[in-house]
Amino acid sequence: MYKHLLATTSLVAMLGASAAYADGHSKPLKIGVLATLEGTYTVLGEDGVRGLRTALKGAGNKAGDRDIELIIQSTDASPDSAVRGARKLVEQDKVDFVIGPLSGSEGIALRDYAKTQPQTTIINGISGAQETTFVDPAPNFFRFNTDGAQWGVGLGQYVFEKKGWKTVATVAEDYSFAYTNFLGFAHGYCKAGGKIVERQWVPLGTKDFGSIIASLPDDVDAIYLGLGGGDAVNFLNQYQQAGGDANLIGGSIMVDGTVLSAKGDAKKALIGTPSSGPQADTWDNPKWQAYVKAYQDAFPPDQRFPSPSLLATGYYNATSAAIQCLNQVKGDLSDGHKAFRGCLSSLELDAPNGKIKLDGNRQAVGSNFVTEVVEKSDGTLANDMVAMVEGVTQTLGDDEAEFRKLGLPSRDIVKCD
């Protein structure tokens, strides 16, 4: 009698679990999205969302045989706004997982928030601060984009060896991503023998660059600009008005599509500017070309850029990784997302900008592209590929112990003695 009761109880439990799974499996997947849709990086966030929607459209807005429901939460690039947005998505909207954020300091804040929500999976949008995955990473935070330092690989050597620019001054935004992106450039540039003679850091959202421009030294070979969004456009307009004509080196978001597609002619000052980052607009790879067409087909020309920005590509790849793993686990997010996270950890993503895999900290290892800004026959500007570096690790090819001796990205790292 006891054995029969035990068997009956076990069967009831199994049937109940199966019914619960079937009921959950039939419900739409609720995906929370964090993007900078306010402030100086608004246009970056808008294109990030376009990239995400491009990936969803390609999947028929389904994953793991479940419909997808999006809940998009706006941020302004500040850590506080990212945490507020994530708390709303996770604790109020009860999303199944989160894709985002976009900006560097937001990513560090989301890493810390993730540790307080072990039941929630966060897949980074495109935020690129090194610390997010390099220092005390969260086990439920996954980043399928290389970080800002990885985006700088190859650029320093290129401008020193190919351009012959031996000394530079720099102007960059005063926050975590800009520090990280600059580190990637300076790491290679200083190793090659270059000298960084002056560094200026400006707050996000700077409107008046007059005093910065006036103080730029004349006796350098080039100026490195680590600005993005509205800050980049404001600088270029004021630099042109001041008659500036120095050689320019672009940080990754200084020459991104969000700047190259801005209104006005000041952006033409960037023609010929070398830069580097996780993609190259003119790459002739068939997978890249198919992705560009999918992005273009997904939106009317007046509601997108001529080609997807790196922000769009980051969110596209994050969403593609989620879709592939949801399909693999048949939409099953039970047991603390165990199977889903296992898939994400081991996935090799055949992305439009090259193959991407994650390291032990769930950080992307991928390709980087050295580019120069060109004017195309239709008058638009694009980043033309001049070199590609594959398999870029978060330690930029250095031994990890040696790389950590550099210190975390900051105003003074790399020293360039």
KOLPAFI-570761 format. One record per residue (C-alpha): x, y, z. Coordinates in Angstrom, 1 decimal, always signed. Example, Ala and Ser with C-alpha at 12.3 -4.5 7.8 and 13.67 -1.06 7.14 Angstrom:
<pts>
@c1=+12.3 | c2=-4.5 | c3=+7.8
@c1=+13.7 | c2=-1.1 | c3=+7.1
</pts>
This chain:
<pts>
@c1=+0.0 | c2=+0.0 | c3=+0.0
@c1=+2.8 | c2=+2.5 | c3=+1.0
@c1=+4.7 | c2=+1.7 | c3=-2.2
@c1=+1.6 | c2=+2.2 | c3=-4.3
@c1=+0.9 | c2=+5.5 | c3=-2.7
@c1=+4.5 | c2=+6.6 | c3=-3.2
@c1=+4.4 | c2=+5.7 | c3=-6.9
@c1=+1.1 | c2=+7.5 | c3=-7.3
@c1=+2.4 | c2=+10.6 | c3=-5.6
@c1=+5.6 | c2=+10.5 | c3=-7.8
@c1=+3.5 | c2=+10.2 | c3=-10.9
@c1=+1.2 | c2=+13.1 | c3=-9.9
@c1=+4.3 | c2=+15.2 | c3=-9.2
@c1=+5.8 | c2=+14.3 | c3=-12.6
@c1=+2.5 | c2=+15.1 | c3=-14.4
@c1=+2.2 | c2=+18.3 | c3=-12.5
@c1=+5.8 | c2=+19.3 | c3=-13.5
@c1=+5.0 | c2=+18.3 | c3=-17.1
@c1=+1.8 | c2=+20.4 | c3=-17.1
@c1=+3.6 | c2=+23.4 | c3=-15.6
@c1=+6.4 | c2=+23.1 | c3=-18.3
@c1=+3.8 | c2=+22.8 | c3=-21.1
@c1=+1.9 | c2=+25.8 | c3=-19.8
@c1=+5.0 | c2=+27.9 | c3=-19.5
@c1=+6.2 | c2=+26.7 | c3=-22.9
@c1=+3.0 | c2=+27.9 | c3=-24.5
@c1=+3.4 | c2=+31.4 | c3=-23.1
@c1=+5.2 | c2=+34.1 | c3=-25.1
@c1=+8.8 | c2=+34.8 | c3=-24.1
@c1=+9.1 | c2=+38.2 | c3=-22.5
@c1=+12.4 | c2=+39.8 | c3=-23.3
@c1=+13.4 | c2=+43.0 | c3=-21.6
@c1=+15.5 | c2=+45.4 | c3=-23.6
@c1=+17.7 | c2=+48.2 | c3=-22.2
@c1=+18.8 | c2=+50.9 | c3=-24.7
@c1=+20.0 | c2=+54.5 | c3=-24.4
@c1=+16.9 | c2=+56.3 | c3=-25.8
@c1=+17.6 | c2=+59.5 | c3=-23.9
@c1=+20.5 | c2=+61.9 | c3=-23.8
@c1=+23.7 | c2=+62.3 | c3=-25.9
@c1=+23.6 | c2=+58.6 | c3=-27.0
@c1=+20.0 | c2=+58.5 | c3=-28.1
@c1=+20.8 | c2=+57.8 | c3=-31.8
@c1=+23.1 | c2=+55.0 | c3=-30.7
@c1=+20.3 | c2=+53.4 | c3=-28.7
@c1=+17.8 | c2=+53.7 | c3=-31.5
@c1=+20.1 | c2=+51.8 | c3=-33.9
@c1=+20.8 | c2=+49.2 | c3=-31.2
@c1=+17.1 | c2=+48.5 | c3=-31.1
@c1=+17.0 | c2=+48.3 | c3=-34.9
@c1=+19.7 | c2=+45.7 | c3=-34.8
@c1=+17.7 | c2=+43.7 | c3=-32.3
@c1=+14.5 | c2=+43.9 | c3=-34.4
@c1=+16.4 | c2=+42.8 | c3=-37.5
@c1=+17.4 | c2=+39.6 | c3=-35.7
@c1=+13.9 | c2=+39.0 | c3=-34.5
@c1=+12.4 | c2=+39.6 | c3=-37.9
@c1=+14.8 | c2=+37.0 | c3=-39.4
@c1=+13.5 | c2=+34.5 | c3=-36.8
@c1=+9.9 | c2=+35.3 | c3=-37.5
@c1=+9.6 | c2=+36.8 | c3=-34.1
@c1=+9.7 | c2=+33.4 | c3=-32.5
@c1=+12.3 | c2=+31.3 | c3=-30.6
@c1=+12.0 | c2=+27.8 | c3=-29.2
@c1=+8.6 | c2=+27.6 | c3=-30.8
@c1=+7.4 | c2=+30.5 | c3=-28.6
@c1=+6.2 | c2=+33.9 | c3=-29.6
@c1=+8.4 | c2=+36.8 | c3=-28.4
@c1=+7.1 | c2=+39.9 | c3=-26.5
@c1=+9.4 | c2=+42.8 | c3=-26.2
@c1=+9.4 | c2=+45.3 | c3=-23.3
@c1=+11.8 | c2=+48.2 | c3=-24.1
@c1=+13.1 | c2=+50.3 | c3=-21.3
@c1=+14.9 | c2=+53.6 | c3=-22.0
@c1=+18.2 | c2=+54.7 | c3=-20.2
@c1=+20.4 | c2=+57.7 | c3=-20.6
@c1=+23.9 | c2=+56.1 | c3=-20.4
@c1=+24.2 | c2=+56.6 | c3=-16.7
@c1=+24.6 | c2=+53.6 | c3=-14.3
@c1=+21.6 | c2=+54.7 | c3=-12.2
@c1=+19.3 | c2=+54.8 | c3=-15.1
@c1=+20.4 | c2=+51.3 | c3=-16.2
@c1=+19.8 | c2=+49.8 | c3=-12.8
@c1=+16.4 | c2=+51.5 | c3=-12.5
@c1=+15.5 | c2=+50.2 | c3=-15.9
@c1=+16.6 | c2=+46.7 | c3=-15.2
@c1=+14.8 | c2=+46.6 | c3=-11.8
@c1=+11.6 | c2=+47.6 | c3=-13.6
@c1=+12.0 | c2=+44.9 | c3=-16.3
@c1=+13.0 | c2=+42.2 | c3=-13.9
@c1=+11.1 | c2=+43.0 | c3=-10.7
@c1=+7.9 | c2=+44.6 | c3=-12.1
@c1=+7.5 | c2=+43.4 | c3=-15.7
@c1=+8.8 | c2=+39.9 | c3=-14.8
@c1=+10.7 | c2=+39.4 | c3=-18.1
@c1=+12.3 | c2=+36.1 | c3=-18.8
@c1=+15.7 | c2=+37.6 | c3=-19.5
@c1=+17.3 | c2=+41.0 | c3=-20.4
@c1=+19.2 | c2=+42.1 | c3=-23.5
@c1=+21.3 | c2=+45.3 | c3=-22.8
@c1=+22.7 | c2=+47.7 | c3=-21.9
@c1=+24.5 | c2=+49.9 | c3=-24.4
@c1=+27.0 | c2=+52.2 | c3=-22.6
@c1=+30.1 | c2=+51.2 | c3=-20.7
@c1=+29.3 | c2=+52.4 | c3=-17.1
@c1=+25.8 | c2=+50.9 | c3=-17.5
@c1=+27.4 | c2=+47.5 | c3=-18.1
@c1=+29.4 | c2=+47.6 | c3=-14.9
@c1=+26.3 | c2=+48.5 | c3=-13.0
@c1=+24.3 | c2=+45.7 | c3=-14.7
@c1=+27.0 | c2=+43.2 | c3=-13.8
@c1=+26.5 | c2=+44.1 | c3=-10.1
@c1=+22.7 | c2=+44.1 | c3=-10.4
@c1=+22.9 | c2=+40.7 | c3=-12.0
@c1=+24.5 | c2=+39.2 | c3=-8.9
@c1=+21.4 | c2=+40.2 | c3=-6.9
@c1=+19.1 | c2=+38.5 | c3=-9.4
@c1=+20.6 | c2=+35.0 | c3=-9.9
@c1=+17.3 | c2=+33.8 | c3=-11.5
@c1=+17.7 | c2=+36.3 | c3=-14.4
@c1=+19.9 | c2=+36.0 | c3=-17.4
@c1=+21.4 | c2=+39.2 | c3=-18.8
@c1=+22.9 | c2=+39.2 | c3=-22.3
@c1=+24.9 | c2=+42.4 | c3=-22.9
@c1=+23.7 | c2=+44.7 | c3=-25.7
@c1=+26.9 | c2=+46.4 | c3=-26.7
@c1=+28.4 | c2=+48.0 | c3=-23.6
@c1=+32.1 | c2=+47.8 | c3=-23.8
@c1=+33.8 | c2=+48.7 | c3=-20.5
@c1=+36.5 | c2=+46.2 | c3=-19.7
@c1=+35.7 | c2=+45.8 | c3=-16.0
@c1=+32.2 | c2=+44.4 | c3=-16.7
@c1=+33.5 | c2=+40.9 | c3=-17.4
@c1=+37.2 | c2=+41.2 | c3=-16.4
@c1=+36.7 | c2=+42.1 | c3=-12.7
@c1=+34.5 | c2=+39.8 | c3=-10.6
@c1=+32.2 | c2=+38.8 | c3=-13.4
@c1=+28.6 | c2=+37.8 | c3=-12.7
@c1=+27.8 | c2=+34.1 | c3=-13.6
@c1=+24.5 | c2=+35.1 | c3=-15.2
@c1=+25.9 | c2=+38.0 | c3=-17.4
@c1=+27.0 | c2=+37.1 | c3=-21.0
@c1=+28.7 | c2=+39.4 | c3=-23.5
@c1=+28.8 | c2=+38.4 | c3=-27.1
@c1=+30.6 | c2=+41.6 | c3=-28.1
@c1=+34.3 | c2=+42.3 | c3=-27.7
@c1=+35.1 | c2=+45.1 | c3=-25.2
@c1=+36.3 | c2=+48.6 | c3=-26.0
@c1=+40.0 | c2=+47.7 | c3=-25.5
@c1=+39.6 | c2=+44.8 | c3=-28.0
@c1=+38.2 | c2=+47.3 | c3=-30.4
@c1=+41.4 | c2=+49.2 | c3=-30.3
@c1=+43.6 | c2=+46.3 | c3=-31.4
@c1=+45.7 | c2=+47.0 | c3=-34.5
@c1=+45.0 | c2=+50.8 | c3=-34.7
@c1=+48.0 | c2=+52.0 | c3=-32.7
@c1=+50.5 | c2=+49.9 | c3=-34.8
@c1=+48.8 | c2=+51.0 | c3=-38.0
@c1=+49.0 | c2=+54.8 | c3=-37.4
@c1=+52.6 | c2=+54.5 | c3=-36.1
@c1=+53.9 | c2=+52.2 | c3=-38.8
@c1=+51.8 | c2=+53.0 | c3=-41.9
@c1=+50.9 | c2=+56.6 | c3=-41.2
@c1=+54.2 | c2=+57.6 | c3=-39.6
@c1=+52.4 | c2=+59.5 | c3=-36.8
@c1=+54.9 | c2=+59.4 | c3=-33.9
@c1=+53.2 | c2=+61.8 | c3=-31.4
@c1=+49.5 | c2=+62.3 | c3=-30.6
@c1=+47.3 | c2=+64.3 | c3=-28.3
@c1=+44.0 | c2=+63.0 | c3=-27.2
@c1=+40.4 | c2=+64.2 | c3=-26.4
@c1=+38.0 | c2=+61.6 | c3=-25.1
@c1=+34.9 | c2=+61.3 | c3=-22.9
@c1=+35.5 | c2=+61.0 | c3=-19.2
@c1=+34.0 | c2=+57.6 | c3=-18.4
@c1=+34.6 | c2=+53.9 | c3=-18.4
@c1=+34.1 | c2=+52.9 | c3=-22.1
@c1=+36.3 | c2=+55.8 | c3=-23.4
@c1=+39.0 | c2=+54.7 | c3=-21.0
@c1=+38.7 | c2=+51.2 | c3=-22.2
@c1=+38.7 | c2=+52.0 | c3=-25.9
@c1=+41.7 | c2=+54.4 | c3=-25.5
@c1=+43.6 | c2=+51.6 | c3=-23.6
@c1=+43.3 | c2=+49.4 | c3=-26.7
@c1=+44.7 | c2=+52.1 | c3=-29.0
@c1=+47.4 | c2=+53.2 | c3=-26.6
@c1=+48.5 | c2=+49.6 | c3=-25.8
@c1=+49.5 | c2=+49.0 | c3=-29.4
@c1=+50.7 | c2=+52.6 | c3=-30.1
@c1=+53.0 | c2=+52.8 | c3=-27.2
@c1=+54.5 | c2=+49.3 | c3=-27.8
@c1=+55.2 | c2=+50.4 | c3=-31.4
@c1=+57.2 | c2=+53.4 | c3=-30.1
@c1=+54.6 | c2=+56.2 | c3=-30.2
@c1=+54.3 | c2=+59.0 | c3=-27.7
@c1=+51.1 | c2=+60.4 | c3=-26.2
@c1=+52.0 | c2=+64.0 | c3=-25.2
@c1=+48.7 | c2=+65.3 | c3=-23.9
@c1=+45.4 | c2=+63.9 | c3=-22.7
@c1=+42.1 | c2=+65.8 | c3=-22.2
@c1=+39.0 | c2=+64.2 | c3=-20.8
@c1=+35.5 | c2=+65.8 | c3=-21.2
@c1=+32.2 | c2=+65.0 | c3=-19.5
@c1=+29.5 | c2=+63.1 | c3=-21.4
@c1=+27.1 | c2=+65.6 | c3=-23.0
@c1=+29.7 | c2=+68.4 | c3=-23.5
@c1=+28.2 | c2=+71.1 | c3=-25.7
@c1=+31.0 | c2=+73.7 | c3=-25.9
@c1=+34.4 | c2=+72.4 | c3=-27.0
@c1=+35.9 | c2=+75.9 | c3=-27.7
@c1=+38.4 | c2=+75.8 | c3=-24.9
@c1=+39.4 | c2=+72.2 | c3=-25.6
@c1=+40.0 | c2=+73.0 | c3=-29.3
@c1=+42.0 | c2=+76.1 | c3=-28.5
@c1=+44.3 | c2=+74.3 | c3=-26.2
@c1=+45.1 | c2=+71.4 | c3=-28.6
@c1=+48.9 | c2=+71.4 | c3=-29.3
@c1=+50.2 | c2=+72.2 | c3=-32.8
@c1=+53.4 | c2=+70.1 | c3=-32.6
@c1=+51.8 | c2=+66.6 | c3=-32.7
@c1=+51.3 | c2=+64.4 | c3=-35.7
@c1=+47.7 | c2=+63.6 | c3=-35.0
@c1=+44.8 | c2=+63.9 | c3=-32.5
@c1=+43.0 | c2=+60.9 | c3=-31.2
@c1=+39.2 | c2=+61.6 | c3=-30.6
@c1=+37.4 | c2=+59.3 | c3=-28.2
@c1=+33.9 | c2=+60.9 | c3=-28.6
@c1=+30.6 | c2=+59.6 | c3=-29.7
@c1=+27.0 | c2=+60.5 | c3=-30.4
@c1=+26.1 | c2=+64.2 | c3=-29.9
@c1=+29.5 | c2=+64.9 | c3=-28.4
@c1=+31.3 | c2=+63.8 | c3=-31.6
@c1=+29.0 | c2=+65.9 | c3=-33.8
@c1=+29.4 | c2=+69.0 | c3=-31.6
@c1=+33.2 | c2=+68.6 | c3=-31.6
@c1=+33.4 | c2=+68.3 | c3=-35.4
@c1=+31.1 | c2=+71.3 | c3=-36.0
@c1=+33.2 | c2=+73.5 | c3=-33.7
@c1=+36.5 | c2=+72.1 | c3=-34.9
@c1=+35.6 | c2=+72.9 | c3=-38.5
@c1=+34.5 | c2=+76.4 | c3=-37.5
@c1=+37.8 | c2=+76.9 | c3=-35.8
@c1=+39.7 | c2=+76.0 | c3=-38.9
@c1=+41.1 | c2=+72.8 | c3=-37.5
@c1=+43.0 | c2=+70.7 | c3=-40.0
@c1=+45.1 | c2=+68.2 | c3=-38.0
@c1=+45.4 | c2=+64.5 | c3=-38.8
@c1=+42.6 | c2=+62.7 | c3=-36.8
@c1=+42.5 | c2=+59.2 | c3=-35.3
@c1=+39.0 | c2=+58.0 | c3=-34.4
@c1=+38.0 | c2=+56.0 | c3=-31.4
@c1=+35.5 | c2=+53.3 | c3=-32.4
@c1=+32.3 | c2=+55.3 | c3=-31.8
@c1=+33.8 | c2=+58.6 | c3=-33.2
@c1=+33.5 | c2=+57.2 | c3=-36.7
@c1=+30.5 | c2=+54.9 | c3=-36.2
@c1=+27.5 | c2=+55.1 | c3=-38.5
@c1=+25.7 | c2=+57.2 | c3=-36.0
@c1=+28.2 | c2=+60.0 | c3=-36.5
@c1=+29.0 | c2=+59.4 | c3=-40.2
@c1=+25.3 | c2=+59.7 | c3=-41.0
@c1=+24.8 | c2=+62.9 | c3=-38.9
@c1=+23.3 | c2=+66.0 | c3=-40.7
@c1=+25.7 | c2=+68.7 | c3=-41.9
@c1=+29.1 | c2=+68.7 | c3=-43.6
@c1=+31.3 | c2=+68.8 | c3=-40.5
@c1=+31.5 | c2=+65.0 | c3=-40.5
@c1=+33.5 | c2=+65.3 | c3=-43.8
@c1=+36.5 | c2=+66.3 | c3=-41.6
@c1=+36.6 | c2=+62.6 | c3=-40.8
@c1=+37.4 | c2=+61.5 | c3=-44.4
@c1=+40.7 | c2=+59.6 | c3=-44.3
@c1=+40.5 | c2=+59.1 | c3=-40.5
@c1=+41.9 | c2=+55.7 | c3=-39.4
@c1=+40.0 | c2=+53.9 | c3=-36.7
@c1=+39.2 | c2=+50.4 | c3=-35.5
@c1=+36.3 | c2=+48.4 | c3=-34.1
@c1=+34.3 | c2=+45.3 | c3=-34.3
@c1=+33.1 | c2=+45.8 | c3=-37.9
@c1=+34.0 | c2=+47.4 | c3=-41.3
@c1=+31.2 | c2=+48.8 | c3=-43.5
@c1=+32.8 | c2=+47.8 | c3=-46.8
@c1=+33.8 | c2=+44.2 | c3=-45.9
@c1=+33.0 | c2=+42.0 | c3=-48.8
@c1=+32.2 | c2=+38.9 | c3=-46.7
@c1=+28.9 | c2=+37.3 | c3=-47.9
@c1=+27.5 | c2=+36.9 | c3=-44.4
@c1=+28.2 | c2=+40.6 | c3=-43.6
@c1=+26.6 | c2=+41.7 | c3=-46.9
@c1=+23.5 | c2=+39.6 | c3=-46.2
@c1=+23.2 | c2=+41.1 | c3=-42.7
@c1=+23.5 | c2=+44.7 | c3=-44.1
@c1=+20.7 | c2=+43.9 | c3=-46.6
@c1=+18.5 | c2=+42.4 | c3=-43.9
@c1=+19.0 | c2=+45.6 | c3=-41.8
@c1=+18.2 | c2=+47.8 | c3=-44.8
@c1=+15.1 | c2=+45.7 | c3=-45.8
@c1=+13.8 | c2=+45.8 | c3=-42.2
@c1=+13.4 | c2=+49.6 | c3=-42.1
@c1=+12.5 | c2=+52.4 | c3=-44.6
@c1=+15.6 | c2=+54.4 | c3=-45.7
@c1=+14.5 | c2=+57.5 | c3=-43.8
@c1=+14.2 | c2=+55.5 | c3=-40.5
@c1=+17.7 | c2=+53.9 | c3=-40.5
@c1=+21.3 | c2=+54.5 | c3=-41.4
@c1=+22.8 | c2=+53.5 | c3=-44.9
@c1=+24.5 | c2=+50.6 | c3=-43.1
@c1=+24.1 | c2=+49.2 | c3=-39.6
@c1=+26.2 | c2=+50.8 | c3=-36.9
@c1=+28.3 | c2=+48.8 | c3=-34.5
@c1=+25.5 | c2=+49.4 | c3=-31.9
@c1=+23.0 | c2=+47.7 | c3=-34.2
@c1=+25.5 | c2=+44.8 | c3=-34.8
@c1=+26.0 | c2=+44.3 | c3=-31.0
@c1=+22.3 | c2=+44.0 | c3=-30.3
@c1=+21.8 | c2=+41.9 | c3=-33.4
@c1=+24.4 | c2=+39.4 | c3=-32.2
@c1=+23.2 | c2=+39.3 | c3=-28.6
@c1=+19.6 | c2=+38.6 | c3=-29.9
@c1=+20.9 | c2=+36.0 | c3=-32.4
@c1=+22.7 | c2=+34.2 | c3=-29.6
@c1=+19.6 | c2=+34.2 | c3=-27.5
@c1=+17.4 | c2=+32.9 | c3=-30.3
@c1=+19.9 | c2=+30.1 | c3=-31.2
@c1=+20.0 | c2=+28.9 | c3=-27.6
@c1=+16.3 | c2=+29.1 | c3=-27.1
@c1=+15.8 | c2=+27.0 | c3=-30.2
@c1=+18.3 | c2=+24.5 | c3=-28.9
@c1=+16.7 | c2=+24.1 | c3=-25.5
@c1=+13.2 | c2=+24.3 | c3=-27.1
@c1=+12.2 | c2=+27.4 | c3=-25.2
@c1=+12.8 | c2=+25.7 | c3=-21.8
@c1=+14.0 | c2=+28.3 | c3=-19.2
@c1=+13.3 | c2=+26.0 | c3=-16.2
@c1=+15.8 | c2=+25.1 | c3=-13.5
@c1=+17.3 | c2=+28.6 | c3=-13.2
@c1=+17.9 | c2=+28.8 | c3=-17.0
@c1=+20.4 | c2=+26.0 | c3=-16.6
@c1=+20.2 | c2=+24.6 | c3=-20.1
@c1=+19.9 | c2=+28.0 | c3=-21.7
@c1=+23.0 | c2=+29.3 | c3=-19.9
@c1=+24.9 | c2=+26.2 | c3=-20.7
@c1=+24.2 | c2=+26.8 | c3=-24.4
@c1=+25.2 | c2=+30.5 | c3=-24.2
@c1=+28.5 | c2=+29.6 | c3=-22.5
@c1=+29.5 | c2=+27.0 | c3=-25.2
@c1=+28.0 | c2=+28.7 | c3=-28.3
@c1=+30.2 | c2=+29.6 | c3=-31.2
@c1=+28.3 | c2=+32.4 | c3=-32.9
@c1=+28.8 | c2=+32.6 | c3=-36.6
@c1=+28.1 | c2=+36.4 | c3=-36.6
@c1=+28.1 | c2=+38.7 | c3=-39.5
@c1=+31.3 | c2=+40.4 | c3=-38.2
@c1=+33.1 | c2=+37.1 | c3=-37.7
@c1=+33.0 | c2=+34.1 | c3=-35.4
@c1=+32.5 | c2=+34.8 | c3=-31.7
@c1=+33.0 | c2=+32.5 | c3=-28.8
@c1=+33.0 | c2=+33.2 | c3=-25.0
@c1=+35.9 | c2=+32.8 | c3=-22.6
@c1=+35.7 | c2=+31.6 | c3=-19.0
@c1=+34.3 | c2=+34.9 | c3=-17.9
@c1=+31.5 | c2=+34.7 | c3=-20.6
@c1=+33.3 | c2=+37.4 | c3=-22.5
@c1=+33.6 | c2=+37.5 | c3=-26.3
@c1=+36.7 | c2=+36.5 | c3=-28.2
@c1=+36.4 | c2=+37.8 | c3=-31.8
@c1=+37.7 | c2=+39.7 | c3=-34.8
@c1=+38.7 | c2=+43.4 | c3=-34.9
@c1=+38.9 | c2=+45.6 | c3=-38.0
@c1=+41.2 | c2=+48.5 | c3=-38.7
@c1=+39.5 | c2=+51.0 | c3=-41.1
@c1=+39.7 | c2=+54.4 | c3=-42.7
@c1=+36.7 | c2=+56.7 | c3=-43.4
@c1=+35.9 | c2=+57.0 | c3=-47.1
@c1=+33.3 | c2=+58.9 | c3=-49.1
@c1=+31.3 | c2=+56.6 | c3=-51.3
@c1=+30.0 | c2=+57.3 | c3=-54.8
@c1=+26.6 | c2=+58.2 | c3=-53.4
@c1=+28.1 | c2=+60.8 | c3=-51.1
@c1=+27.7 | c2=+58.8 | c3=-47.9
@c1=+30.6 | c2=+58.1 | c3=-45.6
@c1=+31.7 | c2=+54.6 | c3=-44.6
@c1=+34.5 | c2=+52.7 | c3=-42.8
@c1=+36.7 | c2=+51.0 | c3=-45.3
@c1=+38.6 | c2=+47.9 | c3=-44.1
@c1=+42.4 | c2=+48.1 | c3=-44.3
@c1=+43.2 | c2=+45.2 | c3=-41.9
@c1=+41.5 | c2=+42.5 | c3=-39.8
@c1=+42.8 | c2=+40.8 | c3=-36.6
@c1=+41.1 | c2=+37.6 | c3=-35.7
@c1=+40.8 | c2=+35.9 | c3=-32.3
@c1=+41.3 | c2=+39.0 | c3=-30.2
@c1=+41.2 | c2=+38.1 | c3=-26.5
@c1=+40.3 | c2=+40.4 | c3=-23.6
@c1=+44.0 | c2=+40.6 | c3=-22.7
@c1=+44.9 | c2=+41.8 | c3=-26.2
@c1=+47.1 | c2=+38.8 | c3=-26.8
@c1=+49.2 | c2=+39.4 | c3=-23.7
@c1=+49.7 | c2=+36.9 | c3=-20.9
@c1=+46.9 | c2=+37.6 | c3=-18.4
@c1=+49.2 | c2=+38.2 | c3=-15.4
@c1=+51.2 | c2=+40.7 | c3=-17.4
@c1=+48.1 | c2=+42.4 | c3=-18.8
@c1=+46.6 | c2=+42.8 | c3=-15.3
@c1=+49.8 | c2=+44.7 | c3=-14.3
@c1=+48.8 | c2=+47.5 | c3=-16.6
@c1=+45.9 | c2=+48.3 | c3=-14.2
@c1=+42.3 | c2=+48.9 | c3=-15.0
@c1=+41.4 | c2=+51.4 | c3=-17.7
@c1=+41.6 | c2=+55.0 | c3=-16.4
@c1=+42.7 | c2=+58.4 | c3=-17.5
@c1=+46.4 | c2=+57.5 | c3=-17.1
@c1=+46.4 | c2=+53.9 | c3=-18.5
@c1=+48.4 | c2=+53.1 | c3=-20.6
@c1=+51.4 | c2=+55.1 | c3=-19.2
@c1=+53.2 | c2=+55.2 | c3=-22.6
@c1=+56.6 | c2=+55.9 | c3=-21.0
</pts>
